[in-house]
Amino acid sequence: MDTQILFYIIIAILIIQFIIDRGLEYLNAKRYNDRIPQELEDVFDQEEYRKSQEYKKINYKFAWFTATFSLIITLAFLLFGGFEWIDSIARSVSSNPIIIALIFFGIIMIGNDILTTPFSYYRTFVIEEKFGFNKTSKKLFWIDKIKGWLMTIILGGGILTLIIWFFEWAGTNFWIYTWFLVAAVSLFMNLFYSRLIVPIFNKQTPLEDGSLKDKIQEYANKVGFEIKNIFVIDGSKRSTKANAYFSGFGREKRITLYDTLINDLEEEEIVAVLAHEVGHYKRKHIIYNITLSILLTGLTLYILSIFINNPEVSLAIGVSHPSFHAALIGFGILYSPISEITSLVMNMISRAFEYQADDYAKDTFSPQPLISSLKKLSKSSLSNLTPHPAYVFMHYSHPPLIARIRNLKV
């Protein structure tokens, strides 16, 4: 395909995606003032509902600003030779394709972080602070940044190095070896994320002996769920928002509770939340998700292998020397409509899994504590109780609160 045509396709994809995303955000925002469904009238009182509306509106305006800024920067890079400029800097340092790629993506990463950090800072210390969510200190904010950079350099740089080495060694068959690499990393991260990565950012401590632990253990014994690892994470040092999650499998499976969750919910409600998480495990959702993710990765890499040697894919982003790293940028944009479709399908599957996990908690424990916990968590996070169906369809990985409660009451 002609380079000029590919260039215009890339520009069109970026603009159309922006219009679709902003359109969905607009439809969602139109429902911010809707009457709360009768089943949820006890979640917010009048003042709390006004606060939740203000929070959503501020985030809506902020998202418009950041998305517009991002689009303008990306289009400017494409139209005025930004990628060629970065590529020429990288090529002036070395002729080794791996080093060139690392420098190329390193400059993009640093530049992107410089441009986006002010937005992240504003969101944390202005928006989240205004509504009482933020507990992050400015020191912790920058420490997290530095840790994130180091992890990106070590993990991201290491994986990129291996991928390019596979390409140099195996040609278009590189996708097979890359697929095995990504699958291995995904499995490793799922198994050991909580043990190796989480401690870099948060402190985890075993749940103390007491009535809560006894109730959790009693429920686990009832449903035949062997659990030895129940941890509490200090989420309150960054935010007041609560969460709980299940990770790993086999001997490495563990349940992690945010300390904010323990503070916000009654013990019966916490057990109900854990029953939901156990439902994910019992219904093998973790295995299904990993399998689907690995299969989608393989499909993406195979399609990449078809396009990677096509010089037009590199040239379409404005560079003068076709290369693997430039083709990755071009392919990433060209593939994004397919990625949107696969993401939509994955969200549909995820929402179905959430209903199944809710049903498991309802059948093996009780629906009412789960309902009350979901309401409390929605209230504490000022979540949107009346999202637009189109926005839910495209973006929600969990069903809306009202849909989950109606399912639990059946």
N, C-alpha and C positions, 0 to 999 in steps of 0.2 A: 504494500500500500504506500502511496505517496506520503513523504514526510509532512508536507503542508496539510494534507487531509487529516493525518493523525494528530497534528498539533491542534487543529480546530476541533477535533473530536474530544481531545483532552480538555480544552477550554469549555466546550459545551457540557461535558460531564460535571465539571466543577460548578458551573453556574446552575445547571438543572438540579443538582443535588442540594445546593444552597437554597434554591426556590422551594423545593419539596420540603426540606427540613424546616425552613422558616414558616411555610404554609401550615405544616402540622403543629408547630409551636403556636401559631396564631389561632388555629381552631381550638387548641387546648386552652389557651388564655381566654377565649370567649366564654368558657364555662366556669371561670374562677368565681363568678358571682352567682352561680346556680344555687338553688336551694339544696341543702344537705338532705340526702335520702333519709327517710324516717328511721330506718334501722341504725343510722349513724348520728342521730341528733344528740346522743349523749356523749359523743366524742369531744366536740367543742361547745363551749358556751358562746354567747354573742361576742364577747371581747376576744376570746381565743380564736374564733372564726375570723374576725377582722384582722387579727395578727397573722393568721395563716394566709389570708388573701394578700396581705401586704408583702409577706415573704415570697410568695409565688410570683407576684407582679414584679418585684425587684429582680428576682432571678431571671424572669422572662426578658426584661429589658437588658440585663447584663449579658445574657446569652446572645441576644441580637447583636450587641456591640462586639463581643468577642468573635462571633462567627463571621461578621462582616469584616472585621480587621483581618482575620485569618484568610478569608477569601481574597482580599485586596493584596495582601503580602504574597500569596501564592501566585496570583495572576501577574503581579509585577515581576516576580522572579521568572516566570515563563516568557513574558513579553519583552523584558529588558535584559535577558541573558544572565540572570543570577546563577543558574546552574553551571553555565559555561565558565563564569568567573571563578566559582568555587573549584570546578574541575581543573582549571588552569593552575590554581594555587597548589592543589594536590599533586599535579603532574610536575610542577617545578621542584618538588621536594624529592620525588623518587620515580623510578620507572617500573617498580614492582607493583603489579596490579592489586595485591592485597594491601600494601601500604597506602597506595593511592585511594583505594576504597575506604580504608579506615580513616584517613585524613578527610576525605570527602564527607562521609557521614558524621565524623566528629565535628567538623565546622558547622554542618546543618544542625546537629544536636545542640551545640553551644549557642548558635544564633537563635534557634527556636526557644531555648530556655531563657535567653536574655529578653526576648520579646514577650514571652508568656508569663514570666515570673511576676511582673507587676500585677497582672490580672489575678494570679493565684493569691498573691499577697492581699489584694483588695478584697477578694472573696472571703478569705480567712479572717482578716483583721477589721473589715468594715461590715460586710453583709452578715457573716456568721456571728460576728461579735455583737452586732446590733440586736440580733434575735436571741442572744444568750446561748448559742451553740458552741462557740469557740472556747477552748481551754488551752490552745497551743500558745506557748510563749514565742516571742520573736527569735530567741536563741534556738529553741527546738525546731522552729520552721526552717532555719538555715542549716541546722545539723541534719535534718531529714533530707534537705536538698543535696547536701554533700554526699550523704550515704547513697542517695538515689543515683547521683552521677557515678560514683565508684562502682555500684552494681551494674549500671549500664555499660561502663567501660569494660569491666571484667567479663560479665556474662554476654552482653550484646556483642562486644568486640571479639570475644572468643568464638561465639557461634558464627558471626559473619566471616571471620578468618577461615574457619573450617568449610563453610559453604563455598567461598571463592576457591579454596584449595581443591574441593571436590570438582568444581567446574573446570579448573585448569587441568585436572588429572583425568576426569571422565567425560568431559564435553557435555553434550545435552543429556547424558545419562546421570548427570550430577543430582537430578531431582530424587533419584532412588535413595542415594546415600544421605542426602539432606533430609529426606522423609524419615529414615531410620534415626537420624540424629535428633530431629525435632520430636519424634515420638518418644525416644529415650529420655530427653530432657523433660517432656510433659509428664511422663510417668514418675520420673524422679522428683519433680516439683510437687506433684500431687501427694506423693508419699512423704516427703520430707520438708515441705514448705513450712509447716508449723514448727518443726524442730530446728531448721537451719536459717530460714529467712525472717520469720516473725521476730525472733529474739534480737535481730539487728535494730529493730525499730521499737519493740514493745517488750515489757517484762511479763512473763507468764509464770503463774504460780499454781500448784495443785489446789483444787477446791478443798477447803478445810473440812474436817469432820464436823458433822452436825446434822440437823434435821433435813436440810436441803439435800445434802449428799446422800443421806439415808433414803429419802424419797426417790431420788434419781436411781439409786441402786435397786430399790424395790421395783420400780417400773422396768428397769433393764432386765432384771431377773424374770419378771412376769412375761416379757415378750421374747425371752431367750436371746438377749443382746449382750454379749460379753463386752464390758467396758472397764478398762483400767486407767484410761487417761482422760480426766476431766480437769481442764485448766481454766483459770480466770485471767483475762488479759486486761491490762490497765488502759483501756480505751479512753477513760476519763481525762487522761493527761492531754488529749487533743480535742475531744468533743464530748458533748453531753448526749449525743445520739447513741442508742443502744443497738446491740447486735449479738448474734450467736451463729456459729457455723460448725459444720462437720467436715473433717478432712482425713485423707488417707484411707487405707483399707488394710485388712489383715492385722498384723501386730502393730502397725503404725496408725491405726484409726484412733482419732481423738475428737472429743467435743470441747469447743472453746466458748466460754461465756464472757461477754464484756462485763466489767464491773458495773457499768451503768445499767445493764440489763438486770443484774442482781438487785441493784438499788431501786429500780423502777417497778419491778414486778413482784407479785406475791409468789410464794414457793410453788403453789399449785400451777400458777401460770408459767413459771419457768419450766416445770416438768412437762407441761403441755407443749411448749416451744421445742423442748428436747425430743418429745415424742414425734413431732413433725420432722425433725432432723433424722431421727432413727428411721422414720418412714422412707426418707430418701435412700438410706442405706439398704433397708429391707427390700425395697422395690428396685434395687440395683441401678438407681439413677446415676450414681457416680461412674459406674462402669459404662453405662450407655453414653454419658456425656463425653467421657474420655475417648471412647471408640469413635463416636461421631466426629469429634474434633480432629482426631488423627486421620480419619478418612477424608474429611474436608481439606486438611492440610495437604494430603497426598494429591488430591484433585487440583488444588491451587498450584502446587509445585510442578505437576505434570503440564498444566497449561503454560506456566512460566517457562518451562523447558522448550516449548514450541516457539515462543516469542523471543527468548533471550538472545538468540543469535541473529535476529533480524535487526540490522543497523538502524532502520527507520524508527524503532521504538526508542532508542537512545537519542537519535537526532531530533525527535519530536519535542523533546524538552529543552532544546536549544544548545546542546553541547556539540562540539565539532569533531570529537573523537568517540566513536561508538565504544561502549564498555559495559561490563556486567553491572557495575554499580549504577550507571546512568539508566540502563534498561530496567533496573529494579524500580526506580522512581517512576518511569513512564508506565511500566506494567502495573504498578500499584494503583495509579489513577485510572488506567483503562479497565482494570479488573474490578474497580470499586462498585459498579452497578451489580455485578454478579455477587460480590461480597455482601451487598445490601440484601439481596434475595436470600442468600444462605443464612444471614443473620436473622432475617424475618422468620425463616423456617425454624431456626434454633430457638428463637423466642417463643414460638408457638409450642414447640416441644417442652420448653422449660415451664411454660404456664400450665401445661397438662400435668407435668411432674409435680408442680406445686399443689394442684388439686388432689393428686394421688397421695402426696405426703400429708395433706390436711385430713383426707379421709382415713388414713392409717392412724393418725393421732386421735381422730374422733372415735374410731372403732376400738382402739386399744387403751385409750385413756378417758377423755371426755371432751366434748365440743366446747362447752361453756368457758373453761379456763383459757382455751386457745383463742376464742372469740374476744374475750376481755383483754388478753395480752396483745392481740393484733390492734385493738382499738387504742390501748395505752401507747403502744409503739408508734402508731400513726399520729397520735396527739403530741407526743414528745418530739417528733421530727417535723411537725406542721406539714404533713404530707397532703397531697391533693386528693380529696375525697370524691371529686366529680370530674375525672379525666375524660377527654373526648375519646370515643371508641376507635377512631382512626389512629390517634396517637398511641393508644394502648396496643393496637394491632401491630404497629410498626416498631415500637420501642420498649414495651414492657416485657420484662422477663418473668415477672410475677403478676398474677391477676390483680385487678383493683381490689381494695378492701371490701367494698360492698359485694362484689362477686364471690369473694372467699367466704364471707359471713353467710350469704344466702346458701352457698354450697354446704357449709357446715351445719346449717339448720334443717337441711333436707332429711 
